[in-house]
Amino acid sequence: MQIDSITIPTSELTYGCLTAGDSGPLALCLHGFPDTAHGWRYLLPALADAGYRAVAPFMRGYAPTSMRPLPLIVGDELSPQQSHQLRRWRRR
């Protein structure tokens, strides 16, 4: 399974993401310090093969994701999931 790179613009940031799979439930893989989205490179294809749309965003402060002011960090992990681009991939 191939891993693709996409950007997801939200109202606060533009996220760089690694993705695998074209359809299915969303599997959002979040990294912490000091890791990056590349840490999920082996799991993304496995999730896609299992029927998920796997997305690993580069969190705020990690290129290529843009930055925003520090007081507004609480919703960072929710922003990609709430993006219209990701909602259209989610099967209901």
Phi, psi and omega in degrees: 000134182277144173258129180251158174251133177224166170242143180235108177281134174238180180291338184255320187219167166245116183268136165270137184221151167257138183224155173210142181091146183254344184205178180102179179297150180283129171246105183265115183255110184257138178255162175238179180288137003261016182287173174228179178299336179297340178297341180264009188299334178271331181280326182305309179297324179295319177295319178297317178297333179274003175100013180258157167265101186267129181227128177238100179282149169280116185292166182307134181095352178247121178299142010265013179289140180285172181253160171217169183301145184301323182298346186254043186265348188301318185270012184305316184287343179270336185303314179296322182293329182274352181296143179298327180298318181284327180298325182289342177274346184278125178277133180253000000 
